[in-house]
Amino acid sequence: MGRKRVIDTDELLFDEELFEAVGKDGLWLYIRLWSLAEDWGGYEPRYGSIALKTGILRLSPETVKEIIEELIILGKIVPYEANGKTFHWIKNFLKHQRLNNPTPPSLPLPPWVICEVKEYKSKKKYASFQIDWEKLASCTSSLPVGYQNTTSSPRNRNETETETETRRKDLSTAEPPTPSFSVQDLAILWNEAAPPELATVNLPFKRPPKVMTKMRDAVKRNPDRDWWLRVVAKTRESPFLLGVNDRGWKASIDFMIENAEVILDGKYDGGKPSQPKGWGALKESMQRRKSDAPWGSVP
């Protein structure tokens, strides 16, 4: 059973890749799924029911199904099988929804979501959820067979046998969804791997929209988690980035993301980064002009 939730939509509304893939109706549906899901991010894909809960006559069941399939391909939603039925799990739900006293699950959990049910003195029960990311990676190697048949929309009931078989074939041969690597994921990596001299970041990781757009672009250019681990490792090895400089300045995650390529290329390996050619002579010339200028004039 879902509950009313406060969702920070800034990152969703400025996610160009997501908008291009699913459009405004897709964004609305994705946000709505966060409210319909249980406290660990799971829901049962009853497309007709979901369509009604997105607003009367707003979306059709077939449109809901098409959008959710696109979200699966994008790695936003992960399908799984339990007790002969197919369920869906919102991948980043537990990362961004910090709920007080989560309700124990009523739906079967996927193997990568670990639940511990606890009890207050009043005997009221609540749950604690954790994600086993390694198990998630091993379990999402292919789409579950049951996903091919999961639909209750009138359109699919009226499809011809040929159309149905074609749809099943397309789904069975589709590439498995690739787990996405976002700025939020990079923030978690930074908190885990950055040296203690550098400040960690509060999660969920937020910056002004323009800054977040630049960061997302950087992550899209290099979505490889191991590549970013190497960048963080190079940051650890640079005394300059750790504060050994004339200002005591230390690198932040913003700086690391925006300068990842030059950090990895070794620009900051030897302490203070090298100045552009001719900088020393230019600086000396500017100081000389300033000292020779008449008092009160603008140099």
N, C-alpha and C positions, 0 to 999 in steps of 0.2 A: 504494500500500500504506500503510495507516494505521500509526500507532505509539502506544505508550502515552504519555499526556500528563497533566500536572498542570493541572487546570482550576479556576480560582476560580469556584465556583458561587454565591457570595453574591448577585451582581447578578441572576443568573437566578432564584434561588429567591425573591427579593423583587420580581420584575418582575410586578406585578399584571396588566398588559395581556397579557403573554405567557401567564401561567397561565390567565387567563380564556379565552384563544383556544384553547389546546391542552391544558390540563389537566395532571395529574401525569404521564400517559403521554407527553404531548408534550414536557414538560420533560426526561424521561428520554431520549427519543429524540434530542432536540436535543443534549444533552450527549454522547450516544453518537456522533452524527455527527461531532463534533469529534475524536474518537479514530479514527474510520474514514477520515476525509479524508486526502488527501495533505498534504505539508508547506506547500502554498500554499492549502489550503482546498477543493480540488475532489474530487468523488467521482462515480461512476457510479450513477445511481438504479435499482439492481436491488432492487426492493422485497422480493422473497422472500428474497434474501441478507441484506439489512439487517435484516429481521425476525428471522432466525435469529441474527444477531450481537448483537441487543439482549437475548438471553436466550431459551433454549428455551421455547416456548409463552407467552412474555410478551406479544408483539404479533403480530397477523396481518399478512400483506402488504397487505391492503386498508386496515387501520388505519394502517400506516406511510405508505401513499400519501396518505391523507386528511390526516394530520398534516403531512406535508411540503408538500402543497398549501397548507395554512394558513400554514406558515412562509414560503412564497413570497409569499403575499398580504401578510404582515406585513413583507416586505422583508428577512427574515433570510437567505433563500436566493435566489440568482439563477440561473435556468436559462439555458443557452445551447446552441447547436448547433455541432458540429464533426465533419467527416468523415461527415456523414449521420446522426449519433447525437446524443442529448441528454445533457448532463452538468449537474451542479449545482455551484455555488460558494457556500461560506459567506461571506457578505459581510464580517463583522467578524473573520474568522479571523486574517489577517495583522496586524491591529491589536492583538490580544490574545495571540497565540502568538509569542513571540520565541524561535525555535529556533536552537540551535547547529548549524552545518553542515547546513542543509536539504538533503534529497535531491532531485536533479533530477526533474522530473515524468515520470511514465509515461503520464499521460492528456493529451489535447490541452488546451492552455490557452485560456481565453477571450481575446478581443482586448484586454481592459483589464488583464490580468495580464502584466507584463513580467518575463521571466526571463533572467538572465545566469548561465551555467554556468562555474564556475571550477575550477581544478585545483591540488591541493597538489603539493609536490615528489615525493611518493610516487605521484603520478598518480591519486590518489583524487579523484573529482569531488564538488563540492557546488554549490549554487545560491544565487542572491540574487534575491529577488522584490520588485517594486514594483508599485503600483496606479496606473493612469492614471484618475483619478476623472472627468475630463471625458469620456473615451471610454466609461466605464461608464454615465454618464448618457445618452449618445446611443445606446448599444447596448441599453438596457433599455426602449426606447420601446414594445415589444410582446413578448408571450410568443412564443418560437420555435414554429414549426409542429410540429416533431418532439415537443415536450413533450406535445402532445395524444395521441400514440400511445405514450408511454413507460410501459409497465407489463408485468409478467410474472406478475401474480397470477392464481390459478385462477379467482377470481370474475369477472375481466374476460374471461377466455377463454370463460366460460359465459354471458356477458351476451347478450341478444338484440340483433339489429341495431338495433332502435329505441332501446334503452337506450344503446348505444354511440354512436349518432349524436347523441342528446340530450346526452351527456356531452361529446362533441367540440364541439358548438355552444356549450355553456356556457363551455368553456375558451376558445374562439376569440373570444367576445364579452366576456370578462372584462376588467375594468379592469387595466392594467399595474400591477405592484407599485410602490408609492411608496417610494423610499429613506427609511429612518427616520433621525431626527436624535436622538441620544441624549446623555446627560450626557457620555459618553466623547467624542463628536464635538465637544461644546461645549468640553471640556478641550483638545482639539487646536486649536480655533479660538482659544481664549484664549492658548495658547502661541505661536501665530503672530501674533496681532494686538495683544496687550496691550503696553503700554509697558515699556521695560526696567527702570523703577523698581519694577515689581511682580513678585513671584516667580512663576515658571512652576510647573507641576505635573508630578509624575512620572506616567507612564503605565504600566499602566492606572490610571485615576483611581479612587481608592477612598476612601470615608468610611464611618463607622458606618452600619448599615442604616437607622436612623431619618432620618439626615441625607440619605442617598441617596434615600430615598423622597420627601422634600420637594423635592429637586433634580429628580428625575424628573417630579414633578407640575408643577414650573415649566416644564420643557421641553415637557411634553405640552400645557400651556396655550398655549405659543408655540413650535411646532415649526419656525418659519421661520428658516433660517440667517441670512438678511439682517437680520431683526429683531434677532438676537443680535449681529450685527456692529455695528449701530447702538448697542446698549447698551455694547459694549466701546469704541466710539468716544467715547461720552459720558463713559465712565470715564476715558479718556485726557485729556479736556479739563478735568477737575476737579482743581484743585490740592489740594483737601482730600483726595480719594481717593488722590492720589499721595504723600501724606505731609506736605503743608504744613498742619500743624495743631499744636496745643499739645502733643500727645503723640507726634508723629512717626509716628502710626499710618497704615498703608497698607491699601488694600482688597485682599482676596483673592478668588479665584474663587468661594468659598462665599458671601461677602458680595455679590458682583456678581449671582450667580444668585438669591439670596433677596430682593434689593432691586432687581431689574431694572426693574420698572415705575416706581418713584420716581426711579431714576437717569435713565431716559429722559424722565421728566416734568420734569427739571431741578432736582430738590431740591438737588443738590450742585454746581450750576453756578457759584455765586458764592463758593466757599470753604466756610466753616463753615455747615452746614445751619441753617436757621432753627429756633428753639426754639418749642414750643407757646405759644399765647397765654397770658399771665399767668405764664409761667415765671419771669421776672425778679422779679416781686413775691412769688411763692411762695418762691423761693430766699432773698430778703432776709428774709422773715418767719421762715423756718426758722432762719437764722443769728442773728436777733435773739432768738428764743426760746431758742436754745442758749446764748447769752451771758448771758441773764438768769436761767438756771436755777441753783439752789443747787448748790454744789460737791458732787460725788458723787451727785447725783440723775440720774435718767434723763430727758433732754430729750424 
